[in-house]
Amino acid sequence: MFKKILIANRAEIALRVIRACREMGIRSVAIHSTADNNSMHVRLADESICVGPPSSRESYLNMPAIVSAATIVGADAIHPGVGFLSENAEFAHMVEDHHFVFIGPSPEHTSMMGDKITAKNAVKRFGIPVVPGTEAPVTSDEEAQAFCHTTGFPILIKAAGGGGGKGMQIVHDPAHLKEALLVARNEAKANFGNDQVFIEKFLVNPRHIEIQVLADNYGNAVHLGERDCSVQRRHQKVWEEAPSPVLDDKARSDLGELVIKAVKGLGYRGVGTFEFLYENGQFYFIEMNTRLQVEHPVTELVTGIDLVREQILVASGEKLRFTQKDIKFKGHAIECRINAEDPETFFPSPGKITAYHPPGGPNVRIDSHLYNGYTVPPHYDSLVSKLVVFGDTRDQAIQRVNRALKEYVISGISTNIPLHQRLCANPVMASGDYHIHWLEQWLAQTADEQN
Ligand code: ADP
């Protein structure tokens, strides 16, 4: 087992890994930028080391500085967390070349799944249904026109190397195709350093349902059920839950089995998530994330399995300690992503926390790096807390979310807590009957009504 893990990340996810390390008797090392000197992950880790100035490019994305830090502190493994370098195959290679264990899949799997086109082609071989789309990057307007002619509009142009819901272009009619391709290529190049784009059929009313997997180095793999992340804004998840309000046990185990066939066939190791859109009873694979997900706690609450602990165990070479039939699902879990942002305009709202009181009570979990007097820096992601609750039923979980949100005090900055409160009171949310575009449509409609 590892003796010391360096965590190449910050904020709540770094804290999550520190907590797992401490429970496993592993020393943890926090890295940080100069803007994060007072961050809770730095305070709670056993050791910390500064890797650069505030800009992510020069600190949390600075591969040589991070690997040097691991050498200086004598770590034996590096956990990349989520975001930043967690899906960067070059980083995984560099980590391994310097004889540290990368807590994640092989760099080959990271690069295969990091390109959405190769990812779709790879899983298709195992019978996984994918969103209809071009099977190679689109290189000319004629190719794009030909695809759209057969599929019909609307279509979605996506960056092959895209992520974080960025850089997608919806096109509703042929007249706008050429211009949208140009914009998509430029954005892809600027954001992801790779101008390859491809086209998919745009699904009008799908849900987002994803399957969590866990695999060891010896060909053993299990799935841990699904998470429903259909409440989204700008292709980013806002509220996630497990189980999905629309899947029954058979649909869950059928899809889970199919996914596990692919995991085993690919020889994948570690934790990972297969993301699907689900419309009219059909699943369509969109991408695989080869890392822990922000929303992993909901799976932990309904399965009782500590995903970070298991991830560390398999990375250290241990065999999976359970088989599929040992995994039992119980109750309902919901996660609200609490962002430092204006609840109406969604503009980021960094600044000093003047009062902080997190909710508690039965079955309420807060994963957050906030504390009274902490200053949320303006340089990074706006996620400041994950409120996660467990209930026997979905109704009970929603009531518990509502109760916990009422207790939650975060003063000095704006957050989207009021938005989550409005969601709890919304009959559509209670019905479970919505799709990935619903939240934006509802927000637009209520904004219109106010004007
Ligand atoms: P990213 O890697 O940027 O997160 P994804 O491919 O995972 O991109 O897609 C993010 C979100 O965008 C999905 O959850 C869904 O809301 C939307 N989306 C992706 N592909 C489609 C599609 N073909 N039709 C409709 N919406 C889509």
Boltz pocket constraint, residues with backbone or C-beta under 6 A from the ligand:
constraints:
  - pocket:
      binder: B
      contacts: [[A, 131], [A, 156], [A, 162], [A, 163], [A, 164], [A, 165], [A, 166], [A, 200], [A, 201], [A, 202], [A, 203], [A, 204], [A, 208], [A, 229], [A, 232], [A, 235], [A, 236], [A, 275], [A, 277], [A, 286], [A, 287], [A, 436]]
      max_distance: 6.0
